[in-house]
Amino acid sequence: MVKKLFFIATLLYIGATASAENYQVKSPDGKIVAELSTDKALSLSFKYNGSKLLQESSIGVVLSDGMDLGKNPKVASRKISNHRETIQAPFYRQPSIETSYQELNLKLKNGFGIILRAYDEGVAYRFYTQRKGKTIILNETAAYQFGKDKKAWLPYTTTPEKPFAMAFQNIYHETRLDTAKQDLAFLPATIDCGKAKVTILESDLQNYPGMWLKANGSKQDQEKGILRAAFAPYPKEMAYYPWRHMSYVKSANDYIAISSGKRSYPWRIFAITEHDTQMPTNNLVYALAAPNKIGDTSWIKPGKVAWDWWNDWNLKGVDFKAGINFETYKYYIDFAHNHGLEYIVLDEGWYNSKEGSILKPIEDIQLPKLIEYGKSKGVDIVLWAVFNVMDENLETICKTYADMGIKGFKVDFMDRDDQTAIEMVERLAACTAKHHLILDLHGIYKPHGLNRTYPNILNYESVFGMEECRWTEAKNDMPLYDVTFPYIRMMAGQVDFTPGAMRNGTRDNWKAIYTKPISMGTRCHQAACYIVQDSPFTMLADTPTNYEADEPYTRYIASLPVVFDKTIVPQGEIGKYIVTARKKGNDWYVGGQSNWDERTLTLKFDFLTDGDYEAIVLKDGINANHDAEDYKIEKSDIHQNSEMKIHLASGGGFVIKVIKK
């Protein structure tokens, strides 16, 4: 799946310099220079176009035997090489990735080492060990120093009393590092360094806990703009919540990880972007992940989904009682079939969650009969489950439901990222792939490239998504978040945002209603989610009868692809607006969203090839600032040199299908 061309591997390379204690690598375009220093302590720094973005920052790993890799490191050997890769990327934002980098492999005398890479898109490093036997890691240390008065976007934990036990769903807090809260923040996080933005991510997170960041309260850390790494400790004792049979960490050890034998540890990534429009298409997390382990991916089918939970099973005008029963899901299947949707999801309630009896579907849904009905309509079924409930009887569950005709699982409520949680997710990915089942990972930590390793993982949540509209407060500004997270969170991978609301609110009249939820922003803002967001398994979150009441709109969004041949972001600014353009075959799909500020954009179509195109425009109606559900569909002819002015209402959006004639 990966073609590698290694074209110069020597002990020294022109352009990569070293002194007795300092070792440099440069990006292929020469703009980025990263440096490791081994003078008394191990530290990392890097520059972009001559401007230092990361000041000398101490890094290391502390072992249970007292060794600290960051202190007095002794170099055994170094090797610098250049690499170019073509990476196949099924169901990603493009079908393949071309990337190149310069690599430093610094082997230490203590049996460990560090690899440093410079790409055109950023810098990455990872530790590795060549030791045999068991290694207990007390901590991995990092004090990333960005300098005084730097602005950052940090997503804090929502449970400060138990910071590592949370759903990884929060808005971004825009703050200065010297005045940032001391709460833990999960990744990714972005720092504005002036000349460029730096986004901290990680990849290839195998048998190891996820990284968090914290602004320290010391005066020195505040003045230097330091973010320190933190990790969930290794669990000692697990327990269960009475509802959903969901497991949680009751007590923990004083170390973060256990590993055996020779291995590499996760990549620490600094994505560097001079322009905001480069952020949503940065590919470093995917490129640095472990290659495909499952081989053939032809059986994996992305698609759109008719979903029950967000709309609270609110069918109306039907002659049966809507709920978790056969007739309701038959209606969802009919709707999916009539609108070309590939799937329905049976969310919580199809088995007794409190008992965790996942192998005993409730009788009301008549699951085997429902599966057969779906097959007759060309609609497949995906089942919701709790992570640990799946894991505790994994092989039996996967085989039973794959044999029955189920096509995948939406797995929920991980709510932690310690080492054992990471290991559980990989077990689920491997076993479901074995049985040709897809995965939608909900209630989970941010992506770290596991969808490259197991391409049957089509989606991740770790996003402040549409479900929040059922209970959040207006201060949690979702239109603002919607034009922030594509620049930050989507660097890590695709999102399970679950868009498609048909009840839409303005800034003045939106309110949270659990049983009949309303989105913040316009209906066209919702439609644009299908283009702006990377999401190869995406929901039509509202009720089928609401969609059927507006067939022109529903047919429009149902016809949008979910995987594409090319993705670009022609214009946008983090926290203000975004315009994304994606190519599929000869056609293009352009989507844009705004925060609560209305704005008029001038769109150019210079990304088109020669020829004539028809533009089918879905845009905010003239009254959308008063009634967020107002929209208009219009058509026009365009070509490569065309320009189009389009007005976005407050919290507005648009979609344009650009169809080649």
C-alpha positions as CSV (number, residue, x, y, z in Angstrom):
1,M,0.0,0.0,0.0
2,V,3.0,2.3,0.5
3,K,5.6,2.9,-2.2
4,K,8.8,4.3,-0.7
5,L,11.7,5.8,-2.6
6,F,14.8,6.2,-0.4
7,F,17.2,8.3,-2.3
8,I,20.3,9.3,-0.3
9,A,21.1,7.7,3.0
10,T,24.4,8.8,4.3
11,L,26.0,9.6,7.6
12,L,26.2,13.3,6.5
13,Y,24.1,15.2,4.0
14,I,24.6,18.6,2.5
15,G,22.0,20.9,4.2
16,A,21.8,18.8,7.3
17,T,24.4,20.1,9.8
18,A,25.7,18.9,13.1
19,S,28.1,20.1,15.8
20,A,29.2,18.2,18.9
21,E,25.8,18.8,20.5
22,N,23.4,20.1,17.9
23,Y,21.8,18.2,15.0
24,Q,19.7,19.8,12.3
25,V,17.3,18.6,9.5
26,K,15.6,20.8,6.9
27,S,12.4,20.4,5.1
28,P,12.6,19.7,1.3
29,D,11.6,23.2,0.4
30,G,14.2,24.6,2.8
31,K,11.7,26.7,4.8
32,I,11.7,24.6,8.0
33,V,14.9,23.9,10.0
34,A,14.5,21.7,13.1
35,E,17.3,21.2,15.7
36,L,17.9,18.7,18.4
37,S,20.4,19.7,21.1
38,T,22.1,17.1,23.4
39,D,24.1,19.6,25.4
40,K,23.5,18.5,29.0
41,A,19.8,18.0,28.2
42,L,17.8,16.9,25.2
43,S,15.9,19.8,23.6
44,L,14.0,20.6,20.4
45,S,13.6,23.8,18.5
46,F,12.6,24.8,15.0
47,K,12.4,27.8,12.6
48,Y,10.2,28.7,9.7
49,N,11.6,31.1,7.1
50,G,14.3,32.0,9.6
51,S,11.8,32.9,12.4
52,K,12.1,30.7,15.5
53,L,8.6,29.3,16.2
54,L,9.6,26.8,18.9
55,Q,12.2,27.9,21.4
56,E,14.6,25.4,22.9
57,S,12.2,22.9,24.5
58,S,13.2,20.1,26.8
59,I,11.9,16.6,25.9
60,G,12.5,13.2,27.4
61,V,11.2,9.9,28.8
62,V,11.5,8.9,32.5
63,L,11.7,5.2,33.3
64,S,10.9,3.3,36.4
65,D,14.6,2.4,36.9
66,G,15.4,6.1,37.3
67,M,16.7,6.7,33.8
68,D,15.7,10.1,32.3
69,L,16.4,10.1,28.5
70,G,16.3,13.9,28.6
71,K,19.2,14.3,30.9
72,N,22.9,14.1,29.8
73,P,22.1,12.2,26.6
74,K,25.1,10.5,25.1
75,V,25.0,9.9,21.3
76,A,26.1,6.6,19.9
77,S,25.5,7.3,16.3
78,R,23.6,9.6,13.9
79,K,22.2,9.0,10.5
80,I,20.6,11.6,8.2
81,S,18.6,10.5,5.1
82,N,16.0,11.8,2.7
83,H,12.8,10.1,1.8
84,R,9.8,10.4,-0.6
85,E,6.6,8.5,-0.2
86,T,3.4,7.8,-2.1
87,I,0.8,6.8,0.4
88,Q,-2.5,5.2,-0.6
89,A,-5.3,6.8,1.4
90,P,-8.7,5.1,0.9
91,F,-11.7,7.0,2.2
92,Y,-9.4,9.9,3.3
93,R,-9.8,13.5,1.9
94,Q,-8.0,12.3,-1.2
95,P,-7.1,8.9,-2.5
96,S,-3.3,9.2,-2.1
97,I,-0.7,11.5,-0.5
98,E,2.7,12.5,-1.9
99,T,5.1,13.5,0.8
100,S,8.8,13.9,1.4
101,Y,11.0,14.7,4.4
102,Q,14.5,14.7,5.8
103,E,15.1,12.4,8.8
104,L,17.7,12.3,11.6
105,N,18.1,9.1,13.5
106,L,19.9,9.8,16.7
107,K,20.9,6.6,18.5
108,L,21.7,7.0,22.2
109,K,24.1,4.9,24.3
110,N,21.4,3.9,26.7
111,G,19.5,1.6,24.3
112,F,17.1,4.4,23.3
113,G,17.0,6.8,20.4
114,I,15.1,9.6,18.8
115,I,14.0,10.2,15.2
116,L,13.4,13.8,14.0
117,R,11.8,14.6,10.7
118,A,11.3,17.9,8.8
119,Y,8.5,17.9,6.2
120,D,7.3,20.9,4.2
121,E,4.2,20.7,6.3
122,G,5.9,20.6,9.7
123,V,8.1,18.8,12.2
124,A,7.8,15.4,13.9
125,Y,9.8,13.4,16.4
126,R,9.5,10.1,18.2
127,F,11.5,8.1,20.8
128,Y,12.3,4.4,20.3
129,T,14.0,1.7,22.2
130,Q,16.2,-1.3,21.3
131,R,16.0,-2.8,24.7
132,K,14.7,-6.3,25.3
133,G,12.3,-7.1,28.0
134,K,9.7,-5.0,29.9
135,T,10.0,-1.2,30.1
136,I,7.8,0.8,32.5
137,I,7.5,4.4,31.6
138,L,6.8,6.8,34.6
139,N,6.3,9.8,32.3
140,E,7.2,11.3,29.0
141,T,8.2,14.9,29.5
142,A,7.9,17.9,27.2
143,A,8.0,21.6,27.8
144,Y,7.1,23.2,24.5
145,Q,8.2,26.9,24.7
146,F,6.6,29.3,22.2
147,G,7.5,32.6,23.8
148,K,5.6,35.4,25.5
149,D,2.1,36.7,24.5
150,K,1.4,33.9,22.0
151,K,-2.3,33.3,21.2
152,A,-3.6,29.7,21.4
153,W,-6.7,27.7,20.7
154,L,-7.1,25.1,23.5
155,P,-9.9,22.6,24.1
156,Y,-10.0,22.0,27.8
157,T,-11.2,19.0,29.7
158,T,-14.8,19.3,30.7
159,T,-14.2,17.4,34.0
160,P,-11.4,19.2,35.9
161,E,-12.0,17.0,39.0
162,K,-11.2,13.9,36.9
163,P,-9.5,15.5,33.9
164,F,-8.6,12.3,31.9
165,A,-12.2,10.9,32.1
166,M,-14.2,12.9,29.5
167,A,-15.7,12.6,26.0
168,F,-13.1,14.9,24.2
169,Q,-15.9,17.3,23.2
170,N,-15.4,21.0,24.0
171,I,-15.3,24.3,22.2
172,Y,-11.9,25.9,21.5
173,H,-10.9,28.6,24.1
174,E,-9.0,31.3,22.4
175,T,-6.4,32.5,24.9
176,R,-2.9,33.8,25.5
177,L,-0.5,31.2,26.8
178,D,0.7,33.5,29.6
179,T,-2.9,33.8,30.9
180,A,-4.3,30.4,29.9
181,K,-6.2,28.3,32.4
182,Q,-4.2,25.6,34.1
183,D,-6.8,22.9,33.2
184,L,-5.6,20.1,31.0
185,A,-6.3,20.5,27.2
186,F,-6.6,17.6,24.8
187,L,-5.1,17.6,21.3
188,P,-5.0,19.0,18.8
189,A,-4.2,22.5,19.9
190,T,-3.0,25.5,17.9
191,I,-0.6,28.3,18.8
192,D,-0.2,31.5,16.7
193,C,3.5,32.2,16.5
194,G,3.1,35.3,14.3
195,K,4.9,34.2,11.2
196,A,3.0,30.9,11.2
197,K,0.6,28.8,13.3
198,V,1.8,25.6,14.9
199,T,-0.7,22.8,15.7
200,I,0.3,20.1,18.1
201,L,-0.9,16.6,17.2
202,E,0.2,13.0,17.5
203,S,0.3,9.9,15.3
204,D,0.9,6.1,15.5
205,L,-0.4,5.9,19.1
206,Q,0.0,2.2,19.7
207,N,0.1,0.7,23.2
208,Y,0.6,4.1,24.7
209,P,-1.5,6.8,26.3
210,G,-2.6,10.0,24.4
211,M,-0.8,13.3,25.0
212,W,-2.5,16.2,26.8
213,L,-1.2,19.8,27.3
214,K,-1.2,22.1,30.2
215,A,-0.2,25.8,30.7
216,N,1.8,25.7,33.9
217,G,1.0,28.2,36.7
218,S,4.7,29.2,37.4
219,K,5.7,32.7,36.5
220,Q,8.6,31.4,34.4
221,D,6.4,29.2,32.3
222,Q,3.9,32.0,31.8
223,E,6.7,34.4,30.6
224,K,8.1,31.7,28.2
225,G,4.7,30.6,26.9
226,I,5.3,27.0,27.8
227,L,2.9,24.1,27.3
228,R,3.8,20.9,29.3
229,A,2.8,17.4,28.2
230,A,0.6,15.2,30.5
231,F,-0.6,11.6,30.1
232,A,-3.3,9.5,31.7
233,P,-1.8,7.0,34.1
234,Y,-2.0,3.3,33.5
235,P,-5.2,1.9,35.1
236,K,-4.9,-0.3,38.2
237,E,-8.5,-1.1,38.9
238,M,-11.6,-0.9,36.7
239,A,-15.3,-0.6,37.7
240,Y,-18.7,-0.2,36.0
241,Y,-21.2,2.5,35.9
242,P,-24.7,1.1,36.6
243,W,-26.1,2.5,33.3
244,R,-24.8,1.1,30.0
245,H,-22.4,-1.3,31.7
246,M,-19.7,1.2,30.8
247,S,-16.3,0.6,32.4
248,Y,-14.2,3.4,34.0
249,V,-10.9,3.7,35.8
250,K,-11.5,3.3,39.5
251,S,-7.8,3.7,40.5
252,A,-4.5,4.1,38.6
253,N,-0.9,3.4,38.9
254,D,2.0,5.9,39.2
255,Y,3.3,5.2,35.7
256,I,1.8,5.9,32.3
257,A,2.8,3.0,30.1
258,I,4.2,-0.6,30.0
259,S,6.0,-1.8,26.9
260,S,7.9,-4.9,25.9
261,G,11.0,-5.3,23.7
262,K,12.1,-3.2,20.8
263,R,9.5,-0.6,19.7
264,S,8.8,2.9,18.7
265,Y,6.7,5.4,20.7
266,P,4.2,7.8,19.2
267,W,5.0,10.6,16.8
268,R,4.8,14.1,18.3
269,I,3.8,16.4,15.5
270,F,4.0,20.2,15.0
271,A,2.1,21.1,11.8
272,I,3.3,24.4,10.5
273,T,1.0,26.6,8.4
274,E,1.7,30.1,7.2
275,H,-1.9,30.5,5.9
276,D,-5.1,29.3,7.6
277,T,-6.3,27.7,4.4
278,Q,-3.4,25.2,4.6
279,M,-4.6,23.9,7.9
280,P,-7.6,21.7,7.0
281,T,-5.6,19.8,4.4
282,N,-2.5,19.1,6.4
283,N,-1.8,15.4,6.1
284,L,1.0,14.7,8.6
285,V,-1.1,12.6,11.1
286,Y,-2.2,10.3,8.3
287,A,1.3,10.2,6.7
288,L,3.0,9.3,10.0
289,A,0.6,6.5,11.0
290,A,1.4,2.8,10.6
291,P,0.5,1.4,7.2
292,N,-2.6,-0.6,6.3
293,K,-2.7,-3.9,8.2
294,I,-5.9,-5.3,6.7
295,G,-5.0,-5.4,3.0
296,D,-8.0,-5.4,0.6
297,T,-10.4,-2.5,1.2
298,S,-12.8,-3.1,-1.6
299,W,-15.5,-4.4,0.8
300,I,-15.5,-1.1,2.8
301,K,-18.4,1.1,1.7
302,P,-18.6,4.7,2.8
303,G,-21.9,6.5,2.7
304,K,-24.7,8.6,4.2
305,V,-26.9,7.4,7.1
306,A,-30.5,7.9,8.2
307,W,-30.1,8.2,12.0
308,D,-32.6,7.9,14.8
309,W,-31.1,9.3,18.1
310,W,-30.6,13.0,17.4
311,N,-34.2,13.4,16.2
312,D,-35.5,11.4,19.1
313,W,-37.4,9.0,16.8
314,N,-39.8,11.9,16.0
315,L,-41.8,10.5,13.0
316,K,-45.1,12.3,12.5
317,G,-48.0,11.6,10.2
318,V,-47.6,7.9,10.4
319,D,-50.1,5.2,11.5
320,F,-47.9,3.5,14.1
321,K,-46.3,4.5,17.3
322,A,-42.8,5.7,16.6
323,G,-39.9,4.4,18.7
324,I,-37.4,1.6,18.9
325,N,-39.5,-0.9,16.9
326,F,-39.7,-2.7,13.6
327,E,-42.2,-0.3,12.0
328,T,-40.1,2.8,12.8
329,Y,-36.9,1.4,11.4
330,K,-38.7,0.1,8.4
331,Y,-39.7,3.7,7.7
332,Y,-36.1,4.8,8.1
333,I,-35.0,2.1,5.6
334,D,-37.7,3.2,3.1
335,F,-36.5,6.8,3.5
336,A,-32.9,5.8,3.0
337,H,-33.8,3.8,-0.1
338,N,-35.9,6.6,-1.6
339,H,-33.1,9.1,-1.2
340,G,-30.1,7.0,-2.1
341,L,-28.7,6.6,1.4
342,E,-26.5,3.6,2.0
343,Y,-27.2,3.0,5.7
344,I,-29.4,3.4,8.8
345,V,-28.0,3.3,12.3
346,L,-29.8,1.6,15.2
347,D,-28.6,3.7,18.1
348,E,-29.0,3.1,21.8
349,G,-32.0,1.0,22.8
350,W,-31.8,-1.9,20.4
351,Y,-30.4,-4.0,23.2
352,N,-30.7,-3.5,27.0
353,S,-27.9,-1.1,27.7
354,K,-28.1,-1.4,31.5
355,E,-27.5,-5.1,31.3
356,G,-25.0,-4.9,28.5
357,S,-26.8,-7.7,26.8
358,I,-25.6,-6.9,23.3
359,L,-26.2,-10.4,22.0
360,K,-29.9,-10.2,22.8
361,P,-31.7,-7.6,20.6
362,I,-35.0,-6.5,22.0
363,E,-37.9,-8.3,20.4
364,D,-39.7,-5.1,19.2
365,I,-37.2,-4.5,16.4
366,Q,-37.2,-8.0,15.0
367,L,-33.6,-7.6,13.9
368,P,-33.2,-10.5,11.5
369,K,-36.4,-9.5,9.7
370,L,-35.3,-5.9,9.6
371,I,-31.9,-6.8,8.1
372,E,-33.6,-8.8,5.4
373,Y,-35.9,-5.9,4.7
374,G,-33.0,-3.5,4.4
375,K,-31.2,-5.9,2.0
376,S,-34.3,-5.9,-0.2
377,K,-34.1,-2.1,-0.4
378,G,-30.3,-1.9,-0.8
379,V,-29.9,-0.3,2.7
380,D,-27.4,-1.7,5.2
381,I,-27.6,-1.6,9.0
382,V,-25.0,-0.4,11.5
383,L,-25.5,-1.1,15.3
384,W,-24.6,1.1,18.2
385,A,-22.6,-0.4,21.1
386,V,-20.5,0.6,24.1
387,F,-16.7,0.1,23.7
388,N,-16.0,-2.2,26.6
389,V,-19.3,-4.2,26.1
390,M,-18.0,-5.0,22.6
391,D,-14.5,-5.7,23.8
392,E,-15.6,-8.2,26.5
393,N,-17.0,-10.6,24.0
394,L,-15.5,-9.3,20.8
395,E,-15.0,-12.2,18.5
396,T,-18.5,-13.7,19.3
397,I,-20.2,-10.3,18.8
398,C,-18.4,-9.6,15.5
399,K,-19.0,-13.1,14.1
400,T,-22.7,-13.3,15.2
401,Y,-23.7,-10.0,13.7
402,A,-21.5,-10.2,10.6
403,D,-23.1,-13.6,9.9
404,M,-26.5,-12.1,10.5
405,G,-25.9,-9.4,7.8
406,I,-25.0,-6.3,9.9
407,K,-22.4,-4.1,8.2
408,G,-20.7,-2.3,11.0
409,F,-20.8,-0.8,14.5
410,K,-21.0,2.7,15.9
411,V,-19.1,2.3,19.1
412,D,-19.6,4.8,21.9
413,F,-18.5,5.9,25.4
414,M,-14.7,5.3,25.5
415,D,-14.2,8.6,27.4
416,R,-10.5,8.0,28.2
417,D,-7.2,7.6,26.4
418,D,-4.9,5.7,28.8
419,Q,-2.8,2.9,27.3
420,T,-5.4,0.2,27.9
421,A,-8.1,2.3,26.1
422,I,-5.8,2.7,23.1
423,E,-5.2,-1.1,23.1
424,M,-9.0,-1.8,23.2
425,V,-9.7,0.4,20.2
426,E,-7.0,-1.4,18.1
427,R,-8.5,-4.8,19.1
428,L,-11.9,-3.6,18.0
429,A,-10.5,-2.3,14.7
430,A,-8.7,-5.6,14.0
431,C,-11.6,-7.9,14.8
432,T,-14.2,-5.9,13.0
433,A,-11.9,-5.8,9.9
434,K,-11.5,-9.5,10.1
435,H,-15.3,-9.9,9.8
436,H,-15.7,-7.1,7.2
437,L,-17.4,-4.7,9.5
438,I,-17.0,-0.9,9.4
439,L,-16.5,1.2,12.5
440,D,-17.8,4.7,13.5
441,L,-15.9,5.6,16.7
442,H,-18.0,7.9,18.8
443,G,-17.3,9.2,22.4
444,I,-13.6,8.8,21.7
445,Y,-10.3,10.7,21.8
446,K,-9.0,12.5,18.7
447,P,-7.8,10.5,15.6
448,H,-4.2,9.6,15.5
449,G,-4.0,7.9,12.1
450,L,-5.5,4.5,13.0
451,N,-7.8,4.9,10.1
452,R,-4.7,4.5,7.8
453,T,-3.8,1.3,9.7
454,Y,-7.4,0.0,9.7
455,P,-9.3,1.7,6.9
456,N,-12.5,0.1,8.1
457,I,-12.5,3.0,10.6
458,L,-14.6,5.5,8.7
459,N,-15.2,8.1,11.3
460,Y,-14.2,9.6,14.7
461,E,-16.1,11.9,17.0
462,S,-13.9,13.9,19.4
463,V,-15.8,17.0,18.2
464,F,-18.3,19.4,19.7
465,G,-20.9,18.2,17.3
466,M,-24.6,18.5,16.5
467,E,-25.7,16.4,19.5
468,E,-24.7,19.4,21.7
469,C,-27.7,21.3,20.4
470,R,-29.9,19.1,22.5
471,W,-28.5,20.4,25.8
472,T,-25.8,23.1,25.4
473,E,-26.0,26.8,26.2
474,A,-26.0,29.6,23.6
475,K,-22.7,30.8,25.0
476,N,-21.1,27.7,23.4
477,D,-21.2,29.4,20.1
478,M,-21.6,26.6,17.5
479,P,-21.3,28.7,14.3
480,L,-18.0,30.0,15.7
481,Y,-16.9,26.5,16.5
482,D,-18.0,25.2,13.1
483,V,-15.5,27.6,11.4
484,T,-12.8,26.9,14.0
485,F,-12.6,23.1,14.3
486,P,-12.0,22.4,10.5
487,Y,-8.8,24.3,10.8
488,I,-7.6,22.5,14.0
489,R,-9.4,19.3,14.7
490,M,-9.7,18.1,11.1
491,M,-5.9,18.1,10.8
492,A,-6.1,14.9,13.0
493,G,-8.7,13.2,10.8
494,Q,-12.3,12.9,9.9
495,V,-15.2,13.9,12.1
496,D,-18.5,12.4,13.2
497,F,-20.3,15.7,13.5
498,T,-23.7,14.3,12.6
499,P,-25.2,17.3,10.6
500,G,-28.4,17.7,8.8
501,A,-30.8,19.6,11.2
502,M,-34.1,20.7,9.6
503,R,-35.1,22.9,12.5
504,N,-32.7,25.9,12.5
505,G,-32.3,28.8,14.8
506,T,-30.9,32.3,14.5
507,R,-28.7,33.9,17.2
508,D,-31.8,35.5,18.8
509,N,-34.3,32.6,18.7
510,W,-32.2,29.4,19.1
511,K,-32.7,27.4,22.3
512,A,-31.8,23.9,23.4
513,I,-34.7,21.4,23.2
514,Y,-33.8,17.8,23.9
515,T,-36.7,16.1,22.3
516,K,-37.0,18.4,19.2
517,P,-33.6,19.8,18.7
518,I,-32.7,22.9,16.8
519,S,-29.3,23.8,15.2
520,M,-27.5,27.1,15.6
521,G,-27.3,28.9,12.3
522,T,-29.1,28.5,9.0
523,R,-30.2,25.4,7.1
524,C,-27.6,26.1,4.4
525,H,-25.0,26.2,7.2
526,Q,-26.0,22.7,7.9
527,A,-25.8,21.7,4.3
528,A,-22.3,23.0,4.0
529,C,-21.2,20.6,6.7
530,Y,-21.3,17.8,4.1
531,I,-18.6,19.5,2.1
532,V,-16.5,21.4,4.7
533,Q,-16.1,18.4,6.9
534,D,-14.1,15.2,6.2
535,S,-16.7,12.6,6.9
536,P,-17.0,9.4,4.8
537,F,-19.7,8.0,7.0
538,T,-22.0,10.9,7.8
539,M,-25.5,11.2,9.2
540,L,-28.7,12.9,8.0
541,A,-29.4,13.6,11.7
542,D,-33.0,14.8,11.5
543,T,-36.2,12.7,11.2
544,P,-37.2,11.3,7.8
545,T,-40.6,13.0,8.0
546,N,-38.9,16.4,8.4
547,Y,-36.8,15.7,5.3
548,E,-39.8,14.5,3.3
549,A,-41.5,17.8,4.0
550,D,-38.8,19.5,2.0
551,E,-37.9,17.3,-0.9
552,P,-35.9,19.8,-3.0
553,Y,-33.5,20.4,-0.1
554,T,-33.3,16.8,0.9
555,R,-32.6,15.6,-2.6
556,Y,-29.9,18.2,-2.8
557,I,-28.0,17.1,0.3
558,A,-28.6,13.4,-0.2
559,S,-26.9,13.6,-3.6
560,L,-23.6,15.0,-2.2
561,P,-20.7,12.6,-2.3
562,V,-18.8,11.6,0.9
563,V,-15.4,10.7,-0.6
564,F,-13.5,12.8,-3.1
565,D,-10.6,12.9,-5.4
566,K,-9.1,16.2,-4.3
567,T,-9.7,18.7,-1.5
568,I,-8.6,22.4,-1.4
569,V,-9.6,25.4,0.8
570,P,-9.6,28.4,-1.6
571,Q,-10.3,30.9,1.2
572,G,-11.1,31.3,4.9
573,E,-9.9,32.5,8.2
574,I,-10.0,30.6,11.5
575,G,-13.0,31.6,13.6
576,K,-14.6,33.6,10.9
577,Y,-15.4,31.6,7.8
578,I,-14.3,28.8,5.5
579,V,-14.8,27.8,1.9
580,T,-13.9,24.2,0.9
581,A,-13.8,22.8,-2.7
582,R,-13.7,19.1,-3.4
583,K,-13.4,17.3,-6.7
584,K,-15.3,14.1,-7.6
585,G,-14.7,12.8,-11.1
586,N,-15.2,15.8,-13.5
587,D,-17.4,17.7,-11.0
588,W,-16.6,19.9,-8.0
589,Y,-18.5,20.6,-4.8
590,V,-18.0,23.9,-3.0
591,G,-19.2,24.5,0.5
592,G,-18.9,27.6,2.8
593,Q,-19.8,28.5,6.3
594,S,-19.7,31.7,8.4
595,N,-19.8,32.4,12.1
596,W,-22.6,34.6,13.4
597,D,-21.3,37.5,11.3
598,E,-23.1,37.8,7.9
599,R,-20.7,38.4,5.0
600,T,-20.5,38.5,1.2
601,L,-17.8,36.5,-0.5
602,T,-16.5,36.6,-4.0
603,L,-15.8,33.1,-5.2
604,K,-13.4,32.3,-8.0
605,F,-13.4,29.1,-9.9
606,D,-9.8,29.0,-11.2
607,F,-9.4,25.4,-9.8
608,L,-11.7,24.2,-12.7
609,T,-10.3,22.8,-15.9
610,D,-11.3,24.3,-19.3
611,G,-14.9,23.8,-20.3
612,D,-18.4,24.8,-19.4
613,Y,-20.0,23.9,-16.1
614,E,-23.5,24.3,-14.5
615,A,-23.5,25.7,-11.0
616,I,-26.4,24.5,-8.8
617,V,-26.3,26.9,-5.8
618,L,-28.0,26.2,-2.5
619,K,-27.8,29.5,-0.5
620,D,-29.3,31.4,2.4
621,G,-32.6,33.0,1.5
622,I,-33.1,36.7,1.7
623,N,-35.0,36.3,5.1
624,A,-32.5,33.8,6.6
625,N,-31.4,36.3,9.3
626,H,-35.0,36.3,10.6
627,D,-35.9,32.7,9.7
628,A,-32.8,30.5,9.6
629,E,-34.7,27.9,7.6
630,D,-35.0,30.2,4.6
631,Y,-33.0,29.1,1.5
632,K,-32.9,29.3,-2.2
633,I,-31.7,27.0,-5.0
634,E,-30.7,28.6,-8.3
635,K,-28.7,27.6,-11.4
636,S,-26.2,29.4,-13.6
637,D,-23.5,28.7,-16.1
638,I,-19.9,29.2,-15.1
639,H,-16.3,28.5,-16.3
640,Q,-12.8,28.6,-15.1
641,N,-12.6,32.5,-15.2
642,S,-16.0,33.1,-13.6
643,E,-16.6,34.9,-10.4
644,M,-19.6,34.7,-8.2
645,K,-20.7,36.9,-5.3
646,I,-22.6,35.0,-2.6
647,H,-24.1,36.4,0.6
648,L,-24.0,34.4,3.8
649,A,-26.6,35.2,6.5
650,S,-25.6,35.3,10.2
651,G,-24.5,31.8,11.0
652,G,-25.0,31.1,7.3
653,G,-23.7,28.8,4.6
654,F,-23.9,27.7,1.0
655,V,-23.2,24.7,-1.2
656,I,-22.5,24.8,-5.0
657,K,-22.6,21.7,-7.2
658,V,-20.3,22.5,-10.1
659,I,-21.3,19.9,-12.8
660,K,-19.2,19.7,-16.0
661,K,-21.4,19.8,-19.1
